Amino acid sequence: MIIVIVRFKISPDVTESALEEKFIASSEMYRTAPGLIRKNYLSDLKNKIAGGVYCFDTIENARNWFDDNRIEWLTQKYSKPEINFYDNPVVVDNISNEITY
């Protein structure tokens, strides 16, 4: 699996509820993202940073999702994102009580 961490700066005047509304408004599009297993939204209002943690099945699906159009969309909606890709060799899942590798 692949983990992608996306971070971007948010407006100094954004409120928690306004950010949550933006996240909810965009959430439906992730339901059909090829290879996306899970997405978690992130917010740090104190430091004016938001973003997401994505879990994809393959690096190809992760990189295809974060193409130039997606980066431009994120930049227009929030600000230019910082995007990092990581291998995810081991997962501890306390809900299913499993460790996978």
MARKE-570588 format. One record per atom (N, C-alpha, C): x, y, z; atom name. Coordinates in nm, 4 decimals. Example, Ala and Ser with C-alpha at 12.3 -4.5 7.8 and 13.67 -1.06 7.14 Angstrom:
<sites>
1.3190, -0.5690, 0.7800, N .
1.2300, -0.4500, 0.7800, CA .
1.3200, -0.3300, 0.7800, C .
1.2850, -0.2250, 0.7080, N .
1.3670, -0.1060, 0.7140, CA .
1.2900, 0.0030, 0.7870, C .
</sites>
This chain:
<sites>
0.0831, -0.1179, 0.0000, N .
0.0000, 0.0000, 0.0000, CA .
0.0877, 0.1245, 0.0000, C .
0.0247, 0.2338, -0.0368, N .
0.0928, 0.3623, -0.0458, CA .
0.0177, 0.4641, 0.0396, C .
0.0905, 0.5408, 0.1179, N .
0.0328, 0.6512, 0.1943, CA .
0.0778, 0.7807, 0.1283, C .
-0.0178, 0.8704, 0.1077, N .
0.0121, 1.0029, 0.0534, CA .
-0.0320, 1.1041, 0.1583, C .
0.0603, 1.1924, 0.1945, N .
0.0273, 1.2995, 0.2880, CA .
0.0315, 1.4307, 0.2117, C .
-0.0811, 1.5001, 0.2166, N .
-0.0968, 1.6279, 0.1471, CA .
-0.1191, 1.7354, 0.2528, C .
-0.0426, 1.8433, 0.2437, N .
-0.0591, 1.9564, 0.3353, CA .
-0.0605, 2.0845, 0.2547, C .
-0.1429, 2.1780, 0.2990, N .
-0.1471, 2.3088, 0.2341, CA .
-0.1842, 2.4142, 0.3371, C .
-0.1440, 2.5375, 0.3094, N .
-0.1775, 2.6486, 0.3979, CA .
-0.3224, 2.6885, 0.3743, C .
-0.3883, 2.7305, 0.4815, N .
-0.5253, 2.7787, 0.4718, CA .
-0.5299, 2.9241, 0.5161, C .
-0.6339, 2.9903, 0.4738, N .
-0.6524, 3.1316, 0.5033, CA .
-0.6529, 3.1564, 0.6541, C .
-0.5905, 3.2626, 0.6987, N .
-0.5881, 3.2929, 0.8422, CA .
-0.7265, 3.3151, 0.9035, C .
-0.8233, 3.3515, 0.8217, N .
-0.9563, 3.3805, 0.8749, CA .
-1.0537, 3.2622, 0.8643, C .
-1.0072, 3.1463, 0.8181, N .
-1.0962, 3.0311, 0.8045, CA .
-1.1340, 2.9772, 0.9424, C .
-1.2580, 2.9393, 0.9557, N .
-1.3052, 2.8806, 1.0815, CA .
-1.3093, 2.7287, 1.0687, C .
-1.3174, 2.6640, 1.1833, N .
-1.3257, 2.5178, 1.1832, CA .
-1.4499, 2.4707, 1.1082, C .
-1.5617, 2.5368, 1.1295, N .
-1.6856, 2.4944, 1.0626, CA .
-1.6795, 2.5191, 0.9123, C .
-1.6185, 2.6284, 0.8701, N .
-1.6059, 2.6549, 0.7262, CA .
-1.5153, 2.5516, 0.6597, C .
-1.4073, 2.5149, 0.7264, N .
-1.3163, 2.4144, 0.6716, CA .
-1.3858, 2.2785, 0.6649, C .
-1.4587, 2.2448, 0.7687, N .
-1.5322, 2.1183, 0.7690, CA .
-1.6348, 2.1154, 0.6553, C .
-1.7011, 2.2256, 0.6308, N .
-1.7971, 2.2324, 0.5201, CA .
-1.7288, 2.2086, 0.3864, C .
-1.6110, 2.2673, 0.3671, N .
-1.5357, 2.2443, 0.2429, CA .
-1.4980, 2.0975, 0.2294, C .
-1.4539, 2.0377, 0.3389, N .
-1.4161, 1.8969, 0.3366, CA .
-1.5366, 1.8092, 0.3025, C .
-1.6487, 1.8350, 0.3654, N .
-1.7691, 1.7557, 0.3392, CA .
-1.8127, 1.7722, 0.1939, C .
-1.8052, 1.8944, 0.1423, N .
-1.8461, 1.9202, 0.0039, CA .
-1.7617, 1.8424, -0.0963, C .
-1.6347, 1.8198, -0.0644, N .
-1.5469, 1.7474, -0.1580, CA .
-1.5408, 1.5977, -0.1306, C .
-1.5966, 1.5525, -0.0204, N .
-1.5756, 1.4136, 0.0214, CA .
-1.6340, 1.3098, -0.0741, C .
-1.7441, 1.3395, -0.1363, N .
-1.8112, 1.2399, -0.2219, CA .
-1.7244, 1.1965, -0.3403, C .
-1.6416, 1.2869, -0.3911, N .
-1.5608, 1.2511, -0.5096, CA .
-1.4572, 1.1432, -0.4794, C .
-1.4220, 1.1253, -0.3541, N .
-1.3220, 1.0247, -0.3186, CA .
-1.3783, 0.8837, -0.3159, C .
-1.5095, 0.8717, -0.3145, N .
-1.5714, 0.7389, -0.3102, CA .
-1.5414, 0.6568, -0.4359, C .
-1.5127, 0.7231, -0.5468, N .
-1.4865, 0.6525, -0.6727, CA .
-1.3423, 0.6685, -0.7210, C .
-1.2541, 0.7193, -0.6355, N .
-1.1139, 0.7365, -0.6747, CA .
-1.0498, 0.5993, -0.6940, C .
-0.9947, 0.5716, -0.8119, N .
-0.9352, 0.4401, -0.8380, CA .
-0.8249, 0.4054, -0.7382, C .
-0.8419, 0.2932, -0.6709, N .
-0.7404, 0.2426, -0.5803, CA .
-0.7356, 0.3080, -0.4429, C .
-0.8213, 0.4064, -0.4173, N .
-0.8193, 0.4712, -0.2860, CA .
-0.8877, 0.3820, -0.1835, C .
-0.8169, 0.3488, -0.0780, N .
-0.8693, 0.2644, 0.0285, CA .
-0.9332, 0.3502, 0.1375, C .
-0.8681, 0.4593, 0.1724, N .
-0.9183, 0.5466, 0.2785, CA .
-0.8581, 0.6851, 0.2625, C .
-0.9366, 0.7856, 0.3017, N .
-0.8861, 0.9226, 0.3092, CA .
-0.9270, 0.9811, 0.4428, C .
-0.8319, 1.0429, 0.5095, N .
-0.8582, 1.1162, 0.6329, CA .
-0.8242, 1.2629, 0.6083, C .
-0.9150, 1.3502, 0.6447, N .
-0.8903, 1.4936, 0.6339, CA .
-0.8140, 1.5397, 0.7571, C .
-0.7275, 1.6399, 0.7387, N .
-0.6469, 1.6947, 0.8469, CA .
-0.6724, 1.8444, 0.8611, C .
-0.6691, 1.8934, 0.9833, N .
-0.6734, 2.0386, 1.0028, CA .
-0.5935, 2.0759, 1.1265, C .
-0.5226, 2.1849, 1.1154, N .
-0.4464, 2.2433, 1.2249, CA .
-0.4702, 2.3939, 1.2158, C .
-0.5822, 2.4381, 1.2723, N .
-0.6197, 2.5794, 1.2612, CA .
-0.5185, 2.6711, 1.3275, C .
-0.4583, 2.6266, 1.4357, N .
-0.3594, 2.7090, 1.5058, CA .
-0.2448, 2.7473, 1.4132, C .
-0.1980, 2.6512, 1.3341, N .
-0.0865, 2.6764, 1.2417, CA .
-0.1316, 2.7032, 1.0996, C .
-0.2633, 2.7096, 1.0778, N .
-0.3228, 2.7412, 0.9474, CA .
-0.2774, 2.6446, 0.8384, C .
-0.2848, 2.5151, 0.8729, N .
-0.2497, 2.4090, 0.7787, CA .
-0.3639, 2.3079, 0.7764, C .
-0.3942, 2.2576, 0.6586, N .
-0.4922, 2.1506, 0.6434, CA .
-0.4386, 2.0542, 0.5386, C .
-0.5132, 1.9462, 0.5170, N .
-0.4695, 1.8499, 0.4168, CA .
-0.5399, 1.7175, 0.4313, C .
-0.4707, 1.6127, 0.3894, N .
-0.5294, 1.4803, 0.3946, CA .
-0.4238, 1.3724, 0.3986, C .
-0.4645, 1.2573, 0.4513, N .
-0.3823, 1.1367, 0.4488, CA .
-0.4602, 1.0347, 0.3682, C .
-0.3998, 0.9869, 0.2604, N .
-0.4641, 0.8961, 0.1667, CA .
-0.3930, 0.7618, 0.1713, C .
-0.4695, 0.6558, 0.1645, N .
-0.4138, 0.5217, 0.1530, CA .
-0.4592, 0.4647, 0.0189, C .
-0.3641, 0.4376, -0.0695, N .
-0.3916, 0.3815, -0.2018, CA .
-0.3369, 0.2398, -0.2108, C .
-0.3929, 0.1637, -0.3025, N .
-0.3463, 0.0266, -0.3235, CA .
-0.2127, 0.0199, -0.3957, C .
-0.1870, 0.1120, -0.4892, N .
-0.0621, 0.1103, -0.5660, CA .
-0.0086, 0.2521, -0.5846, C .
0.1199, 0.2611, -0.6105, N .
0.1819, 0.3912, -0.6387, CA .
0.1264, 0.4501, -0.7677, C .
0.0945, 0.3643, -0.8636, N .
0.0397, 0.4134, -0.9901, CA .
-0.0937, 0.4850, -0.9677, C .
-0.1825, 0.4241, -0.8894, N .
-0.3106, 0.4885, -0.8623, CA .
-0.2927, 0.6174, -0.7829, C .
-0.1990, 0.6178, -0.6888, N .
-0.1734, 0.7380, -0.6100, CA .
-0.1215, 0.8507, -0.6983, C .
-0.0233, 0.8203, -0.7816, N .
0.0334, 0.9251, -0.8683, CA .
-0.0665, 0.9706, -0.9746, C .
-0.1466, 0.8781, -1.0255, N .
-0.2496, 0.9161, -1.1232, CA .
-0.3533, 1.0085, -1.0607, C .
-0.3888, 0.9847, -0.9344, N .
-0.4868, 1.0706, -0.8680, CA .
-0.4317, 1.2120, -0.8515, C .
-0.3046, 1.2221, -0.8120, N .
-0.2425, 1.3528, -0.7901, CA .
-0.1706, 1.4005, -0.9156, C .
-0.2472, 1.4079, -1.0236, N .
-0.1935, 1.4585, -1.1498, CA .
-0.1929, 1.6114, -1.1472, C .
-0.1499, 1.6729, -1.2567, N .
-0.1412, 1.8191, -1.2634, CA .
-0.2768, 1.8856, -1.2419, C .
-0.3843, 1.8254, -1.2933, N .
-0.5180, 1.8830, -1.2759, CA .
-0.5608, 1.8830, -1.1296, C .
-0.5314, 1.7748, -1.0572, N .
-0.5680, 1.7665, -0.9153, CA .
-0.4885, 1.8679, -0.8338, C .
-0.3599, 1.8807, -0.8657, N .
-0.2765, 1.9771, -0.7945, CA .
-0.3271, 2.1187, -0.8194, C .
-0.3660, 2.1480, -0.9423, N .
-0.4213, 2.2798, -0.9739, CA .
-0.5526, 2.3031, -0.8994, C .
-0.6380, 2.2010, -0.8926, N .
-0.7646, 2.2116, -0.8208, CA .
-0.7406, 2.2431, -0.6738, C .
-0.6475, 2.1707, -0.6113, N .
-0.6145, 2.1956, -0.4710, CA .
-0.5580, 2.3362, -0.4511, C .
-0.4738, 2.3790, -0.5433, N .
-0.4137, 2.5116, -0.5345, CA .
-0.5203, 2.6198, -0.5422, C .
-0.6156, 2.6031, -0.6330, N .
-0.7230, 2.7014, -0.6471, CA .
-0.8168, 2.7008, -0.5269, C .
-0.8447, 2.5838, -0.4731, N .
-0.9394, 2.5711, -0.3620, CA .
-0.8783, 2.6158, -0.2289, C .
-0.7498, 2.5855, -0.2078, N .
-0.6833, 2.6158, -0.0809, CA .
-0.5548, 2.6959, -0.1055, C .
-0.4488, 2.6259, -0.1433, N .
-0.3192, 2.6845, -0.1776, CA .
-0.2337, 2.5716, -0.2345, C .
-0.1149, 2.6056, -0.2836, N .
-0.0297, 2.5029, -0.3447, CA .
0.0045, 2.3961, -0.2405, C .
-0.0270, 2.2698, -0.2719, N .
-0.0051, 2.1637, -0.1739, CA .
0.1382, 2.1103, -0.1734, C .
0.1763, 2.0599, -0.0582, N .
0.2972, 1.9792, -0.0445, CA .
0.2487, 1.8343, -0.0425, C .
0.3007, 1.7514, -0.1345, N .
0.2529, 1.6134, -0.1486, CA .
0.3710, 1.5186, -0.1334, C .
0.3573, 1.4221, -0.0414, N .
0.4619, 1.3223, -0.0195, CA .
0.4033, 1.1827, -0.0281, C .
0.4754, 1.0940, -0.0947, N .
0.4347, 0.9547, -0.1156, CA .
0.5238, 0.8634, -0.0315, C .
0.4621, 0.7657, 0.0353, N .
0.5361, 0.6731, 0.1211, CA .
0.4886, 0.5302, 0.0981, C .
0.5818, 0.4352, 0.1040, N .
0.5435, 0.2945, 0.1093, CA .
0.4844, 0.2671, 0.2466, C .
0.3879, 0.1775, 0.2531, N .
0.3215, 0.1414, 0.3788, CA .
0.3345, -0.0099, 0.3977, C .
0.4530, -0.0565, 0.4448, N .
0.4797, -0.1998, 0.4481, CA .
0.4078, -0.2786, 0.5580, C .
0.3662, -0.2111, 0.6661, N .
0.2996, -0.2803, 0.7764, CA .
0.1822, -0.1958, 0.8232, C .
0.0690, -0.2629, 0.8490, N .
-0.0506, -0.1940, 0.8977, CA .
-0.0991, -0.2634, 1.0242, C .
-0.1209, -0.1863, 1.1286, N .
-0.1840, -0.2357, 1.2507, CA .
-0.3278, -0.1866, 1.2473, C .
-0.4220, -0.2789, 1.2398, N .
-0.5648, -0.2451, 1.2324, CA .
-0.6325, -0.2967, 1.3594, C .
-0.6603, -0.2063, 1.4501, N .
-0.7209, -0.2460, 1.5773, CA .
-0.8702, -0.2724, 1.5665, C .
-0.9332, -0.2289, 1.4576, N .
-1.0757, -0.2590, 1.4374, CA .
-1.0932, -0.4054, 1.3975, C .
-1.0124, -0.4487, 1.3002, N .
-1.0204, -0.5903, 1.2582, CA .
-0.9291, -0.6801, 1.3412, C .
-0.8514, -0.6187, 1.4304, N .
-0.7578, -0.6925, 1.5148, CA .
-0.6563, -0.7696, 1.4305, C .
-0.6021, -0.7011, 1.3272, N .
-0.5066, -0.7644, 1.2362, CA .
-0.3839, -0.6780, 1.2183, C .
-0.2743, -0.7439, 1.1940, N .
-0.1516, -0.6785, 1.1486, CA .
-0.1209, -0.7387, 1.0134, C .
-0.1123, -0.6510, 0.9120, N .
-0.0825, -0.7001, 0.7761, CA .
0.0488, -0.6428, 0.7285, C .
0.1179, -0.7208, 0.6463, N .
0.2453, -0.6782, 0.5885, CA .
0.2693, -0.7473, 0.4591, C .
</sites>
